[in-house]
Amino acid sequence: MCEVSKSLEEVERIIKIINVLGNDRLIREKVDLFSDGKSMLNNIKELKLLSQAFDNLDELLPGFIKTDWFYAPEAILK
């Protein structure tokens, strides 16, 4: 299997998990919920780096983690 096919399958798997967790609806959560490990998305290993990205943003924009929201939108696969 080529790397592109493998990567696409992995993205599709993550999208399906997020859609199930969100009951096929948009997931909208406070960033601090994810950063504190209390989000329904924390158990998705591929999203672990998101926590570091939020920390980096909070260094550039102090207060980001406590005040902002993130969205995990529903994705439709063909």
Biopython code that builds the backbone (N, CA, C, O; Angstrom):
import numpy as np
from Bio.PDB.StructureBuilder import StructureBuilder

atoms = [
    (1, "MET", "N", (0.847, -1.167, 0.000)),
    (1, "MET", "CA", (0.000, 0.000, 0.000)),
    (1, "MET", "C", (0.898, 1.237, 0.000)),
    (1, "MET", "O", (1.859, 1.308, 0.767)),
    (2, "CYS", "N", (0.592, 2.204, -0.850)),
    (2, "CYS", "CA", (1.421, 3.400, -0.918)),
    (2, "CYS", "C", (1.142, 4.312, 0.276)),
    (2, "CYS", "O", (0.099, 4.209, 0.922)),
    (3, "GLU", "N", (2.087, 5.200, 0.554)),
    (3, "GLU", "CA", (1.996, 6.092, 1.713)),
    (3, "GLU", "C", (0.755, 6.989, 1.641)),
    (3, "GLU", "O", (0.121, 7.243, 2.665)),
    (4, "VAL", "N", (0.405, 7.468, 0.448)),
    (4, "VAL", "CA", (-0.752, 8.349, 0.300)),
    (4, "VAL", "C", (-2.033, 7.603, 0.677)),
    (4, "VAL", "O", (-2.875, 8.143, 1.395)),
    (5, "SER", "N", (-2.181, 6.384, 0.203)),
    (5, "SER", "CA", (-3.363, 5.587, 0.530)),
    (5, "SER", "C", (-3.433, 5.309, 2.026)),
    (5, "SER", "O", (-4.502, 5.379, 2.633)),
    (6, "LYS", "N", (-2.299, 4.997, 2.602)),
    (6, "LYS", "CA", (-2.244, 4.720, 4.039)),
    (6, "LYS", "C", (-2.615, 5.971, 4.830)),
    (6, "LYS", "O", (-3.364, 5.879, 5.803)),
    (7, "SER", "N", (-2.107, 7.137, 4.436)),
    (7, "SER", "CA", (-2.413, 8.402, 5.110)),
    (7, "SER", "C", (-3.892, 8.738, 4.975)),
    (7, "SER", "O", (-4.522, 9.176, 5.938)),
    (8, "LEU", "N", (-4.446, 8.534, 3.784)),
    (8, "LEU", "CA", (-5.863, 8.816, 3.554)),
    (8, "LEU", "C", (-6.738, 7.910, 4.418)),
    (8, "LEU", "O", (-7.731, 8.364, 4.986)),
    (9, "GLU", "N", (-6.379, 6.650, 4.518)),
    (9, "GLU", "CA", (-7.138, 5.728, 5.367)),
    (9, "GLU", "C", (-7.089, 6.157, 6.829)),
    (9, "GLU", "O", (-8.086, 6.050, 7.541)),
    (10, "GLU", "N", (-5.947, 6.635, 7.273)),
    (10, "GLU", "CA", (-5.791, 7.091, 8.651)),
    (10, "GLU", "C", (-6.649, 8.333, 8.920)),
    (10, "GLU", "O", (-7.286, 8.435, 9.968)),
    (11, "VAL", "N", (-6.662, 9.264, 7.983)),
    (11, "VAL", "CA", (-7.500, 10.468, 8.120)),
    (11, "VAL", "C", (-8.972, 10.066, 8.152)),
    (11, "VAL", "O", (-9.735, 10.581, 8.969)),
    (12, "GLU", "N", (-9.370, 9.170, 7.288)),
    (12, "GLU", "CA", (-10.761, 8.712, 7.264)),
    (12, "GLU", "C", (-11.139, 8.045, 8.580)),
    (12, "GLU", "O", (-12.255, 8.226, 9.066)),
    (13, "ARG", "N", (-10.226, 7.279, 9.158)),
    (13, "ARG", "CA", (-10.489, 6.624, 10.440)),
    (13, "ARG", "C", (-10.708, 7.669, 11.541)),
    (13, "ARG", "O", (-11.625, 7.535, 12.351)),
    (14, "ILE", "N", (-9.877, 8.696, 11.568)),
    (14, "ILE", "CA", (-10.007, 9.748, 12.574)),
    (14, "ILE", "C", (-11.320, 10.503, 12.389)),
    (14, "ILE", "O", (-12.007, 10.799, 13.366)),
    (15, "ILE", "N", (-11.666, 10.811, 11.162)),
    (15, "ILE", "CA", (-12.923, 11.515, 10.876)),
    (15, "ILE", "C", (-14.108, 10.685, 11.357)),
    (15, "ILE", "O", (-15.036, 11.222, 11.961)),
    (16, "LYS", "N", (-14.083, 9.390, 11.095)),
    (16, "LYS", "CA", (-15.187, 8.529, 11.532)),
    (16, "LYS", "C", (-15.313, 8.516, 13.051)),
    (16, "LYS", "O", (-16.423, 8.557, 13.582)),
    (17, "ILE", "N", (-14.183, 8.459, 13.753)),
    (17, "ILE", "CA", (-14.205, 8.471, 15.222)),
    (17, "ILE", "C", (-14.801, 9.785, 15.724)),
    (17, "ILE", "O", (-15.658, 9.781, 16.606)),
    (18, "ILE", "N", (-14.348, 10.909, 15.163)),
    (18, "ILE", "CA", (-14.862, 12.215, 15.586)),
    (18, "ILE", "C", (-16.351, 12.327, 15.301)),
    (18, "ILE", "O", (-17.099, 12.857, 16.122)),
    (19, "ASN", "N", (-16.790, 11.837, 14.153)),
    (19, "ASN", "CA", (-18.220, 11.886, 13.827)),
    (19, "ASN", "C", (-19.043, 11.054, 14.804)),
    (19, "ASN", "O", (-20.136, 11.464, 15.193)),
    (20, "VAL", "N", (-18.536, 9.899, 15.202)),
    (20, "VAL", "CA", (-19.255, 9.061, 16.173)),
    (20, "VAL", "C", (-19.308, 9.769, 17.528)),
    (20, "VAL", "O", (-20.366, 9.834, 18.154)),
    (21, "LEU", "N", (-18.170, 10.296, 17.979)),
    (21, "LEU", "CA", (-18.133, 10.987, 19.267)),
    (21, "LEU", "C", (-19.068, 12.202, 19.289)),
    (21, "LEU", "O", (-19.668, 12.508, 20.319)),
    (22, "GLY", "N", (-19.188, 12.880, 18.164)),
    (22, "GLY", "CA", (-20.053, 14.049, 18.079)),
    (22, "GLY", "C", (-21.469, 13.722, 17.686)),
    (22, "GLY", "O", (-22.277, 14.622, 17.457)),
    (23, "ASN", "N", (-21.785, 12.428, 17.603)),
    (23, "ASN", "CA", (-23.121, 12.006, 17.203)),
    (23, "ASN", "C", (-23.501, 12.639, 15.861)),
    (23, "ASN", "O", (-24.623, 13.105, 15.665)),
    (24, "ASP", "N", (-22.521, 12.640, 14.941)),
    (24, "ASP", "CA", (-22.659, 13.208, 13.598)),
    (24, "ASP", "C", (-23.003, 14.691, 13.628)),
    (24, "ASP", "O", (-23.671, 15.196, 12.726)),
    (25, "ARG", "N", (-22.547, 15.388, 14.663)),
    (25, "ARG", "CA", (-22.747, 16.834, 14.760)),
    (25, "ARG", "C", (-21.418, 17.500, 15.051)),
    (25, "ARG", "O", (-20.444, 16.851, 15.433)),
    (26, "LEU", "N", (-21.399, 18.799, 14.865)),
    (26, "LEU", "CA", (-20.229, 19.602, 15.161)),
    (26, "LEU", "C", (-19.867, 19.495, 16.635)),
    (26, "LEU", "O", (-20.730, 19.655, 17.499)),
    (27, "ILE", "N", (-18.609, 19.228, 16.929)),
    (27, "ILE", "CA", (-18.134, 19.227, 18.313)),
    (27, "ILE", "C", (-17.550, 20.613, 18.573)),
    (27, "ILE", "O", (-16.638, 21.055, 17.874)),
    (28, "ARG", "N", (-18.078, 21.281, 19.571)),
    (28, "ARG", "CA", (-17.614, 22.616, 19.951)),
    (28, "ARG", "C", (-17.229, 22.540, 21.424)),
    (28, "ARG", "O", (-18.070, 22.261, 22.279)),
    (29, "GLU", "N", (-15.944, 22.791, 21.716)),
    (29, "GLU", "CA", (-15.478, 22.696, 23.093)),
    (29, "GLU", "C", (-14.527, 23.841, 23.408)),
    (29, "GLU", "O", (-13.878, 24.395, 22.520)),
    (30, "LYS", "N", (-14.458, 24.182, 24.686)),
    (30, "LYS", "CA", (-13.480, 25.157, 25.135)),
    (30, "LYS", "C", (-12.090, 24.523, 25.024)),
    (30, "LYS", "O", (-11.918, 23.334, 25.290)),
    (31, "VAL", "N", (-11.116, 25.322, 24.635)),
    (31, "VAL", "CA", (-9.752, 24.834, 24.476)),
    (31, "VAL", "C", (-9.219, 24.286, 25.799)),
    (31, "VAL", "O", (-8.506, 23.282, 25.810)),
    (32, "ASP", "N", (-9.559, 24.940, 26.918)),
    (32, "ASP", "CA", (-9.027, 24.468, 28.196)),
    (32, "ASP", "C", (-9.544, 23.085, 28.573)),
    (32, "ASP", "O", (-8.869, 22.356, 29.300)),
    (33, "LEU", "N", (-10.720, 22.713, 28.095)),
    (33, "LEU", "CA", (-11.246, 21.376, 28.341)),
    (33, "LEU", "C", (-10.321, 20.332, 27.709)),
    (33, "LEU", "O", (-10.013, 19.308, 28.317)),
    (34, "PHE", "N", (-9.890, 20.611, 26.488)),
    (34, "PHE", "CA", (-8.965, 19.701, 25.798)),
    (34, "PHE", "C", (-7.594, 19.728, 26.477)),
    (34, "PHE", "O", (-6.997, 18.679, 26.720)),
    (35, "SER", "N", (-7.100, 20.927, 26.782)),
    (35, "SER", "CA", (-5.774, 21.062, 27.402)),
    (35, "SER", "C", (-5.710, 20.401, 28.775)),
    (35, "SER", "O", (-4.655, 19.917, 29.186)),
    (36, "ASP", "N", (-6.837, 20.382, 29.484)),
    (36, "ASP", "CA", (-6.888, 19.749, 30.807)),
    (36, "ASP", "C", (-7.118, 18.240, 30.731)),
    (36, "ASP", "O", (-7.172, 17.572, 31.764)),
    (37, "GLY", "N", (-7.254, 17.696, 29.515)),
    (37, "GLY", "CA", (-7.462, 16.259, 29.346)),
    (37, "GLY", "C", (-8.883, 15.805, 29.625)),
    (37, "GLY", "O", (-9.115, 14.625, 29.889)),
    (38, "LYS", "N", (-9.843, 16.729, 29.571)),
    (38, "LYS", "CA", (-11.233, 16.405, 29.896)),
    (38, "LYS", "C", (-12.145, 16.381, 28.673)),
    (38, "LYS", "O", (-13.365, 16.293, 28.812)),
    (39, "SER", "N", (-11.575, 16.457, 27.500)),
    (39, "SER", "CA", (-12.343, 16.461, 26.261)),
    (39, "SER", "C", (-12.619, 15.037, 25.802)),
    (39, "SER", "O", (-11.844, 14.122, 26.082)),
    (40, "MET", "N", (-13.717, 14.858, 25.103)),
    (40, "MET", "CA", (-14.004, 13.546, 24.520)),
    (40, "MET", "C", (-12.991, 13.206, 23.425)),
    (40, "MET", "O", (-12.878, 12.047, 23.024)),
    (41, "LEU", "N", (-12.262, 14.198, 22.945)),
    (41, "LEU", "CA", (-11.290, 13.970, 21.872)),
    (41, "LEU", "C", (-9.893, 13.635, 22.386)),
    (41, "LEU", "O", (-9.017, 13.288, 21.595)),
    (42, "ASN", "N", (-9.670, 13.732, 23.691)),
    (42, "ASN", "CA", (-8.344, 13.468, 24.248)),
    (42, "ASN", "C", (-7.860, 12.039, 24.023)),
    (42, "ASN", "O", (-6.652, 11.802, 24.019)),
    (43, "ASN", "N", (-8.748, 11.099, 23.841)),
    (43, "ASN", "CA", (-8.347, 9.703, 23.674)),
    (43, "ASN", "C", (-7.934, 9.350, 22.249)),
    (43, "ASN", "O", (-7.531, 8.219, 21.980)),
    (44, "ILE", "N", (-8.033, 10.305, 21.344)),
    (44, "ILE", "CA", (-7.603, 10.065, 19.968)),
    (44, "ILE", "C", (-6.122, 10.406, 19.890)),
    (44, "ILE", "O", (-5.737, 11.574, 19.939)),
    (45, "LYS", "N", (-5.299, 9.372, 19.768)),
    (45, "LYS", "CA", (-3.846, 9.557, 19.855)),
    (45, "LYS", "C", (-3.312, 10.525, 18.802)),
    (45, "LYS", "O", (-2.318, 11.208, 19.048)),
    (46, "GLU", "N", (-3.938, 10.594, 17.661)),
    (46, "GLU", "CA", (-3.473, 11.473, 16.587)),
    (46, "GLU", "C", (-3.689, 12.953, 16.916)),
    (46, "GLU", "O", (-3.119, 13.823, 16.259)),
    (47, "LEU", "N", (-4.493, 13.233, 17.912)),
    (47, "LEU", "CA", (-4.757, 14.627, 18.297)),
    (47, "LEU", "C", (-3.908, 15.074, 19.477)),
    (47, "LEU", "O", (-4.059, 16.200, 19.950)),
    (48, "LYS", "N", (-3.022, 14.217, 19.958)),
    (48, "LYS", "CA", (-2.177, 14.556, 21.117)),
    (48, "LYS", "C", (-1.348, 15.810, 20.857)),
    (48, "LYS", "O", (-1.169, 16.624, 21.762)),
    (49, "LEU", "N", (-0.840, 15.982, 19.637)),
    (49, "LEU", "CA", (-0.031, 17.156, 19.318)),
    (49, "LEU", "C", (-0.842, 18.447, 19.357)),
    (49, "LEU", "O", (-0.277, 19.538, 19.445)),
    (50, "LEU", "N", (-2.151, 18.322, 19.291)),
    (50, "LEU", "CA", (-3.014, 19.502, 19.356)),
    (50, "LEU", "C", (-2.838, 20.225, 20.687)),
    (50, "LEU", "O", (-2.894, 21.453, 20.738)),
    (51, "SER", "N", (-2.630, 19.485, 21.741)),
    (51, "SER", "CA", (-2.419, 20.085, 23.049)),
    (51, "SER", "C", (-1.165, 20.957, 23.051)),
    (51, "SER", "O", (-1.176, 22.057, 23.605)),
    (52, "GLN", "N", (-0.094, 20.478, 22.441)),
    (52, "GLN", "CA", (1.142, 21.273, 22.339)),
    (52, "GLN", "C", (0.908, 22.508, 21.477)),
    (52, "GLN", "O", (1.415, 23.586, 21.788)),
    (53, "ALA", "N", (0.150, 22.360, 20.403)),
    (53, "ALA", "CA", (-0.159, 23.510, 19.546)),
    (53, "ALA", "C", (-0.942, 24.564, 20.334)),
    (53, "ALA", "O", (-0.684, 25.759, 20.188)),
    (54, "PHE", "N", (-1.887, 24.136, 21.159)),
    (54, "PHE", "CA", (-2.638, 25.080, 21.991)),
    (54, "PHE", "C", (-1.717, 25.772, 22.990)),
    (54, "PHE", "O", (-1.854, 26.973, 23.227)),
    (55, "ASP", "N", (-0.787, 25.033, 23.574)),
    (55, "ASP", "CA", (0.176, 25.642, 24.503)),
    (55, "ASP", "C", (1.027, 26.693, 23.794)),
    (55, "ASP", "O", (1.272, 27.771, 24.335)),
    (56, "ASN", "N", (1.471, 26.372, 22.588)),
    (56, "ASN", "CA", (2.273, 27.322, 21.812)),
    (56, "ASN", "C", (1.467, 28.585, 21.484)),
    (56, "ASN", "O", (1.989, 29.698, 21.559)),
    (57, "LEU", "N", (0.204, 28.405, 21.124)),
    (57, "LEU", "CA", (-0.655, 29.561, 20.847)),
    (57, "LEU", "C", (-0.864, 30.404, 22.100)),
    (57, "LEU", "O", (-0.922, 31.632, 22.027)),
    (58, "ASP", "N", (-0.976, 29.744, 23.248)),
    (58, "ASP", "CA", (-1.179, 30.468, 24.496)),
    (58, "ASP", "C", (0.048, 31.306, 24.855)),
    (58, "ASP", "O", (-0.076, 32.348, 25.498)),
    (59, "GLU", "N", (1.223, 30.855, 24.441)),
    (59, "GLU", "CA", (2.433, 31.660, 24.657)),
    (59, "GLU", "C", (2.411, 32.915, 23.796)),
    (59, "GLU", "O", (2.832, 33.986, 24.235)),
    (60, "LEU", "N", (1.919, 32.780, 22.565)),
    (60, "LEU", "CA", (1.829, 33.934, 21.660)),
    (60, "LEU", "C", (0.649, 34.839, 22.005)),
    (60, "LEU", "O", (0.739, 36.061, 21.887)),
    (61, "LEU", "N", (-0.452, 34.232, 22.429)),
    (61, "LEU", "CA", (-1.683, 34.943, 22.748)),
    (61, "LEU", "C", (-2.101, 34.574, 24.168)),
    (61, "LEU", "O", (-2.963, 33.715, 24.353)),
    (62, "PRO", "N", (-1.505, 35.207, 25.167)),
    (62, "PRO", "CA", (-1.825, 34.843, 26.549)),
    (62, "PRO", "C", (-3.337, 34.878, 26.816)),
    (62, "PRO", "O", (-4.031, 35.831, 26.463)),
    (63, "GLY", "N", (-3.815, 33.812, 27.446)),
    (63, "GLY", "CA", (-5.240, 33.690, 27.733)),
    (63, "GLY", "C", (-6.000, 32.873, 26.705)),
    (63, "GLY", "O", (-7.183, 32.587, 26.885)),
    (64, "PHE", "N", (-5.324, 32.497, 25.627)),
    (64, "PHE", "CA", (-5.977, 31.732, 24.553)),
    (64, "PHE", "C", (-6.651, 30.471, 25.095)),
    (64, "PHE", "O", (-7.815, 30.207, 24.793)),
    (65, "ILE", "N", (-5.924, 29.701, 25.888)),
    (65, "ILE", "CA", (-6.446, 28.416, 26.370)),
    (65, "ILE", "C", (-7.693, 28.613, 27.227)),
    (65, "ILE", "O", (-8.619, 27.807, 27.153)),
    (66, "LYS", "N", (-7.733, 29.643, 28.018)),
    (66, "LYS", "CA", (-8.864, 29.841, 28.934)),
    (66, "LYS", "C", (-10.093, 30.447, 28.264)),
    (66, "LYS", "O", (-11.205, 30.293, 28.769)),
    (67, "THR", "N", (-9.914, 31.131, 27.143)),
    (67, "THR", "CA", (-11.038, 31.864, 26.564)),
    (67, "THR", "C", (-11.555, 31.346, 25.231)),
    (67, "THR", "O", (-12.700, 31.626, 24.876)),
    (68, "ASP", "N", (-10.764, 30.612, 24.495)),
    (68, "ASP", "CA", (-11.151, 30.256, 23.133)),
    (68, "ASP", "C", (-11.827, 28.891, 23.028)),
    (68, "ASP", "O", (-11.769, 28.063, 23.937)),
    (69, "TRP", "N", (-12.465, 28.700, 21.884)),
    (69, "TRP", "CA", (-13.192, 27.474, 21.547)),
    (69, "TRP", "C", (-12.524, 26.821, 20.356)),
    (69, "TRP", "O", (-11.865, 27.492, 19.561)),
    (70, "PHE", "N", (-12.690, 25.518, 20.229)),
    (70, "PHE", "CA", (-12.286, 24.854, 18.997)),
    (70, "PHE", "C", (-13.449, 23.995, 18.508)),
    (70, "PHE", "O", (-14.315, 23.578, 19.277)),
    (71, "TYR", "N", (-13.433, 23.750, 17.213)),
    (71, "TYR", "CA", (-14.511, 23.011, 16.560)),
    (71, "TYR", "C", (-13.932, 21.799, 15.847)),
    (71, "TYR", "O", (-12.917, 21.893, 15.158)),
    (72, "ALA", "N", (-14.581, 20.680, 16.019)),
    (72, "ALA", "CA", (-14.233, 19.469, 15.272)),
    (72, "ALA", "C", (-15.438, 19.179, 14.392)),
    (72, "ALA", "O", (-16.362, 18.483, 14.810)),
    (73, "PRO", "N", (-15.433, 19.705, 13.186)),
    (73, "PRO", "CA", (-16.636, 19.601, 12.348)),
    (73, "PRO", "C", (-16.897, 18.204, 11.827)),
    (73, "PRO", "O", (-15.995, 17.380, 11.679)),
    (74, "GLU", "N", (-18.149, 17.978, 11.560)),
    (74, "GLU", "CA", (-18.544, 16.735, 10.900)),
    (74, "GLU", "C", (-17.932, 16.745, 9.506)),
    (74, "GLU", "O", (-17.942, 17.775, 8.832)),
    (75, "ALA", "N", (-17.411, 15.635, 9.078)),
    (75, "ALA", "CA", (-16.881, 15.502, 7.725)),
    (75, "ALA", "C", (-17.636, 14.373, 7.038)),
    (75, "ALA", "O", (-17.921, 13.342, 7.646)),
    (76, "ILE", "N", (-17.950, 14.573, 5.798)),
    (76, "ILE", "CA", (-18.658, 13.561, 5.028)),
    (76, "ILE", "C", (-17.666, 12.928, 4.060)),
    (76, "ILE", "O", (-17.032, 13.622, 3.265)),
    (77, "LEU", "N", (-17.538, 11.630, 4.132)),
    (77, "LEU", "CA", (-16.612, 10.891, 3.274)),
    (77, "LEU", "C", (-17.361, 10.324, 2.080)),
    (77, "LEU", "O", (-18.467, 9.800, 2.216)),
    (78, "LYS", "N", (-16.755, 10.434, 0.922)),
    (78, "LYS", "CA", (-17.370, 9.863, -0.291)),
    (78, "LYS", "C", (-16.867, 8.469, -0.504)),
    (78, "LYS", "O", (-17.260, 7.812, -1.468)),
]
sb = StructureBuilder()
sb.init_structure("model")
sb.init_model(0)
sb.init_chain("A")
sb.init_seg("    ")
for serial, (resi, resn, name, xyz) in enumerate(atoms, 1):
    if name == "N":
        sb.init_residue(resn, " ", resi, " ")
    sb.init_atom(name, np.array(xyz, "f"), 0.0, 1.0, " ", f" {name:<3s}", serial, name[0])
structure = sb.get_structure()
